[in-house]
């Protein structure tokens, strides 16, 4: 049977089997349904489309009898391009830098001769309809969706390239070099390599990247002989986005004791300085990205992004200043911190009222609090494990660097209050925005690539999955221990 699909940027006719759900049929056609954070498992209940004029969940609606489907256009998200700036010049043509995040994709166009940034763009990762986290993407690949996953991200990068060139009034045929960073799973999928080995012990990737190869086939229509570079990964769960981001943040020259963390669906972190680094990764889950939260959403218009206690109640700020539609990650952390402050949430995680109203019908419930506990316990336990195995204590940290799009908006005081971060003074904490994107831009130069490789050679990876120390810390860190205030 044939179904007319109206997407935000195209209208196509797709062929589908009557007993197949709409989400699967749309994905097989190479299109994306925004909001399908659980990958079609009927858990997130956010993959809404219009089917013959009726709003339905695409994962629960069969194609039988459907004639026309409209994919709802996602709202613009908060910028994930903060952090990347001009680079050193001296090259020729244009350079394209891309940060493939699990949740978002950021891209930047550069004049390589002058080093000037010409355009930038950020959007949701189109693979989200296969699941919100890397484990879901690995499972989707293992279930036979590898070609779809690879095709989706390559088409998205291609479309973003056209968008950047339009903004800058340039032609994609002028692009001579492409620099890509991402976590190891995202780099595998983009390179059409199976990430399945990363999903099971001993978590072995097929490649750790760091090489340069022809761009043809990955991204076509560029300057003849254009090349592509993927930043080197440290391990299966600490990828080129961390290597490049740590370099962009000054990690190659760091004095004292630095703690670098990128908080998203994974919590990747590094501890060290110019003499050497030790890294690890924890499975934080998608809660801080707004997924699997009852009223969760990403940082787009209508999201509650800030919450503070005022006279025993909660005061909420909404992105765009309009009506509240949901709760994004920064607002979620603020809400938990504020509920602890007004004593409506116990240190054990018991919420007095569930669901607890926030604003305009948006609520936070006991299950949401539990998701925060699980995520923050994983991250804090990872941090404490790195400190102990390296022989350091939190008070020795001279700089705590928070990277990533989510980290740019997370209130550090709230994060400290709920026990998400090691207990350090606020003045030692800095936000560096999308350091991975900045690192991708620096990877457009020969000097930048050499420095990233040098830094990568100074990094050692510690696997947490088999660590009894990590397990003990994980249990200890589950409570909202506010005694460290």
N, C-alpha and C positions, 0 to 999 in steps of 0.2 A: 504494500500500500504506500501511497505518496502523501506526505504532509508538508504543507507550506510553513517554513520557519522564518519568522521576522526577528532578526537579531539587531542590536543597536547600530551595526555598521554594514549589514547586508540582508538580503532576503533570498532564501534558497529553497529548493524543493529537495526533501530527503526521502529515501526509501526506508521503510521500517516494517518489522513483523508485528502483527496485531497484538501478540501476547508479550511484547517487550515494553518496558516502561519508557516514558518520554525521555528521562534523563539519559539512559543508556543509548537510545536512538540518536539523541542530539549530540552526545559525545562522539559516537561512531562517525558522525558526519563532520567531525573536526571543529564543532562549536562548543561553547562553554556556557554553563548555567551558573551565574554568580550565586554564592551563598551555600553551595552544596558542600559544606565543610566536613560532613561525615563520609563523603564519597558514595552516597546513595544507599546507606544502610538504615535509613528512616530513623536516625537518632537526632540530628540537629534540627530538622523540620524547618529549613530555611530555603529550600531550593524551589521557590515559587516561580511559576510561569503563568501566562494567560493561555488557556486552551479553549478555543472557540468562544472567547469572551468571558470565560470563567477562571478565576484564580485557583490554581491547584498546585499540589506538591508534585514536581516532575518525577520523583523517584517512586511515587505510589500510584501514578496514573498510567494505565496501559494505553498504547497507541490506538487500540481498536476504536474506530469511530471518530477519531480526532482528525480534523481537516486543516486547522491552522493553529500554530503556536507562536506566541510572542514572548521572546526572552526579555525580561525587564532590565532596563538599563541601570547599572549600578551608579550610585552617586559618586562624585569625586571624593577621593580620600585625602586626608592630610598629607602634605608633602613627605615623601620618603627620600627626597633628593638633598636634604640639608646635610652639609658636610663637605661635599666635593666642590673644589674651586679651580682656579687656573693652575696649570702645570708648567713645567719647564718646556721651552720651545726648542726649535732646532730640527724638527722633523719635516716631512713633506706630506701634503694632502690632509685629509681629515681623519680623526680617530674617534672610534665609538667605544665607550666604556659602559659595561652592563653589570649590574649587581642582581643576580637571580636569587631572591629570597624565597623562602617557602610560602610566604603569604603575599609578598609584594615584589615587583620588579622595578628597578630604577635604571634609567639609561641617560647617558650624557654624550654630547657631540662636541668635539674639540677641533680647533685649527692647530695642527701639529707644528706648524712653522712658528707661530707666535705663542702657542700654549694656552690660548684664550678659550674659555668655555663658551660655546655658541648657543647651546640649547640643552634643556634637561626635561625629563618627564618621569612620572611615577604612576604606577597603577597596580591593581591586584594581579597576582600570578594566576594566569588562566587555568592552571592545573588544579585549582582549588576544588573544582567539581569532582576530582578524584580523591578528595580527602584533604583535611586541613594541615596534617603534619607529615613528616617524612616517612613515618612507618606506614601510613595509609598509601602514600605514593609507591613505596616499595611493594606493598601488597597488590596494588593495582598493576604494577609491572609484572609481578609473579602470576597474576591472573590473566595475562595475555594482552594487556593494554599498553605495552611498551612503545609501539609505533605511534599510538595516539598521544601518549604523554610527550614523547620527543617532538612530534609534529606540532603539538599545541604550543610549546615554549618557543620553538624556532619561528613559527608564524607570528607569535606575539613579539618577539625581538625584531622580526622583519617589519611588522606594522609600526612598532615604536621608532624604528630607524626612519621610516618614511615620515612619521610625525615630526621627528627632530629636524630632518632635512627641510621639511616645509617651513617650520618655525625659523630656521636659520637661512632659508632661501639658498640652499645648497642641493647638490645632487648626490645620491648614494654612490654613484660611480666615482666620486671623489674620495671615498673612504679607503684608506690604504692599510689600516690596522684596527683590529678589534681586540679589546681586553675584557675578559669575563671573569667574574668571581662569583662564588656561591658555596653553599655547604656541599659536602662531598656527594651527597645524593643528588642535589640539583645539578651539579656539574656532570655527574654520570648521565643523568637523563638527557641533558642538553647535548651531550656528546654521543648519545645513542648507545651507551654502555649499560649493561644490566647492573642495577644497584642491589640486587637480591642478596648478594654475599655480605653486604653491609648490615642486613637485617637479622642475621643469625650469627652466633658465636662461631669463629673468633672475629666476626665483624670485618671481613677482609674486602677492601675495595679492589676493583679491577685496575684502577689507575690512581695515582696521587698527583697527576697532571704537572703543571709547571713548564710544559713544552710549547713550542710554536709550530703551527702547521698551516697549510693553505686554508683560506676561509671559504673557498668554493665548495658548495654542497651543504655547508652549514648555513651560510648567509650569502645568497647570490646577488648579482647585479652590482658588486663593488668594483673598485679599480682592479684591472687585471693584475694578478699576482698578489692581491691583498692577503694578509696573514691574520691568524687568530691565536690568541694566547689565553690559557686558563691558568689562574693563579694556583700555586702548589698547595695541596692539602697536607695537614699533619697526620690525619688518620681518618677512619671511616666516619667519625662524628665530629671532627674538627677540620673544617674545610678551608678552601682558599679565601673565603670571605673573612675568616678570622686572621689568617696569615697576612692578607693585604690590609685588613683593618687595623691590626696591631702595628704594622709598619706605618700606616698613615697617621696613627696617633702618637708616634714617636718612640715606639717600643725598641727600635734598634739602638737607640741612644739613651734609654731610660736609666736614671740614677735612683738610688734608694731601693725601695720595694714597691713595685706596681702590681695592682690587681686589675686586670682588664676583663670585662664581661659584656657579652652580647646576649640580651634576653629576648627570646622569642618563643617559638614552639620548642626550640631546644635552648638550653642555657649553656653556651660555650664560654669557657673562662681560662685565663692564663695568669700565672703568678711568676714574677721574676723581674729582670732588668737587663741591661745591655750584655751582661755576662752569660745569660741563659734563662730559659723559660720552661715551665712545666704547665701542661694544659690538660683539660678534661672536658667532658660534655655530659650534661644531664638531660633526661627526657622531661622537660617541664610541662609538655602538653600545650594545647592551643588556647588555654584560658586567657592568657595575657594578650592574645590576638582577638579576643571577643568570641571565640568559637566554644561550643559546648557550655555556654553560660545562658541561663534561661532568657534573659533579655540582652544577650551579648551582641555586639556588632563591632566593626572596625572603626577607626577614627575618622569617620565621615560626618557630614552635616547631620545634626540630630542626636549625636552621641553625647552622653554625659561623660565628660572627660576630667572633671574636677569635682571633688566632694570635700567639704570641710564641716567640722562641728561648730554650730553656732547656738548658744543658749540651750544646750541640751538636745538639739535637733540637728538635722543635716541640711546643708545648703549646697545646691548642685549648680554647676555651670554646664551649659550645652553648647557644643560646637555650632557656630552659625547663629547663636542666640535665639533660635526658634523653639518649637515644641520638642520635648525629649522623645526620641524614638527607641533608644537602647542605651547600653552601657559598654564603653570600650575599656581596654586594659588599664589605662592610667586611672580612669574613674573607678574601676573595680578595686584597685589597690587602695585608692583614697577612701572608698566607701568602707572597706574592711577596717582600715586604720581609724576612721572616724567613729565607727560603731564600737570599736574597742575603747576609744576615748570617752564616749558617753555611756559606756558600760551596758550596751545592749547586746554585746558579743563577748563571750567569755574567752579566756586564754586557751581553753580547750577546744574552742570553735563552736560553742553552742549559741545559736541566735535566738534571742527572746521571742521575736515575731518573724515567722516565715510564711509567705514572702513579706519582706519589709519594704514598704513603699519608699521610693526615692523622689520621683517627680513625673508628673503627667502619665501615670500608669506604669512607668518603668519601676521594676522592683529588683531586689536581690534576695535570694532564698538560701536555705541551708545547704542545698547541693552546690550552689555557687561558692559558698564559703569553703566547702570541702575541696572543691577544685583548686581554690587559692592555696589551701593548706598543702595539698599534694605538690603543687608547682613550687611553692616557696620552700618547702622542705627539701625538695630535690636540689634546688639551686644552692640554698644555704649549706646543705650537707656536702655538696661538691666543693664549695669554697673552703669549708672547715677541713675537709680531707686534704686539699692541696696545701693548706697552711701547715697541717700536722706532718705530712710526709716530707715537707721541705724544711721542717724545723723552725717555723716562724709562728708568730701570734698576730692576731688582727691589729693590735696596737702598733705593730712595726710597719704596717702599710703606710707609705708616704703619699701614694696617689691611687685612688680608686676611680677607674675610668669606665663609664657606662656608654656603650656603643649601641647602634641600631636605631631604626625608626621608632620603635616603641619606647626605647630608653630615652629618646629625646624629650618625650612628654611625661615620662614617669616622674612623680615627685619623690626625690630622694629621701626626704624626711618620712614620708609615708612608708616607703620601702624599708627603711631602717626600723620603723615602729612595729611593723608586722614580722620583722625578722627575716626579710628576704635577702638582705646584704650583710656582710661582716660588719661588726660594730665598730665603725670608724667615725670621727668627727665629720660633720657636714662640709666643713671647709676643705677637706681632703678629697671630696667627690667632684668629678667633672663630667659633663655630658659632651660627647664629641659628635653627636648626630650619626649619620650613616657613614661610619668610618670605612665600611666595606666598599661603598660606592666611591669614596675618596681614594681608597687603595686601588680600585679598578682603574680609575683615571691615571694614577701614578704608574700603573702597569703599562700605559701606552708608551712610556719612554724606556729606552734600553737601560738607563741608570736605575730607574724604578724597579724594573724586573730583576736586575742584579741584586738590588738591596733587599727585595722581598725574598729572593732565594737565600741570601745570606742570613736573614732573620729566621727563615724556616729551618735552616741548618742548626740554629741555636735552640730549637724547641724540642722538648720531649713530651710524649703523650702518656698519660696515666689512665688506664681503663678502670672505670668505677664499677662495672657490672659484677665483678668477682671480688670486690673489696668488702671485707667484713667491717672495716673502719667506716666506710661510706654508709653501710646499712645501719650501723649503730647511730651515726650522726643523723641519718634520715629519720629515724624514730624520734630522736631527741628534738629535732627541729620541726616536728609537726605542730607543736603547740605555738600559740602566739605569745611568746614570752616577752612581756613588755618591761621586765626588770632592767633591761639594758638601756632604757631611755636616757 
